[in-house]
């Protein structure tokens, strides 16, 4: 059952995630799913703008997926954002 749930969740996440290049695009994409936005855009002002629109950062990951390791540079990261509840 766990394997099936993981597969289904991964497929749903992949289908509802858009890679974007601006906060405006991230806000729009987050209304119906998830957005991956360059982490460099998530400054204190960037995060505040997302929050004002009801969107929050869920996690940071390496561009293309995977957990950040060691001294990963911000330029190599993406922020996963979605609607805040």
Order of alpha helices (4+ residues) and beta strands (2+ residues): alpha-beta-alpha-beta-alpha-beta-beta
